[in-house]
Amino acid sequence: MTDDHDPRLGLAVVHRRYVPYSHAHYAGNLVDGAYSLGLFGDVATEVCIRTDGDEGLFASYSDVQFAAPVRAGDMLEIEARVVRVGRRSRTLEFEVRIVCRGVGDAAADARDSAAEVLAEPIVATTATGTVVVP
C-alpha cells in the first residue's frame, strides 16, 4: 500500500555520464539500447541507498521507450524519481537526456572533437521500473 505522504515519494537522483567511443556498437557511433538500461540500474541503486539504506534489487522494467539515438560522445543526464512506495517495492520513473553532443566531423573539420551544449536536452530513453529492498 502506498502512503501518499511518504517522504520518499518524489525523491529524484540524477547522474551524469559521458558516453565513450569504446561503447559505440553501430554505424554512426550509435550505442545499443542496453546502455541506457544499465545506467538506469546505477541510478536506481543510489535511490535505494538513499531511501532504504540498501542497494536493493531490480525486479522489472515496464514501458521502456527509445525515443532518440544515443551516440558515443554524448553527455547524458540520467534521472530516477520515486513514484510509488510499497512495503518492499519502489516504483521508479527513469529518463535519459542528452545534454551535450559531439559535432565534429573528421572528414570535414580538423576539430573532430568539437562538441556543444544542447539548448534543450533530448529525451533519449524513458522507462518505469520496480526495485525491491529488504
Secondary structure, DSSP 8 states (H G I E B T S, - for coil): ---TT-TTTT-EEEEEEE--GGG--BGGGB--THHHHHHHHHHHHHHHHHHHSS--EEEEEEEEEE-S--BTT-EEEEEEEEEEE-SSEEEEEEEEEEEEEE---TTT-S-TT-EEEEEEEEEEEEEEEEEE--
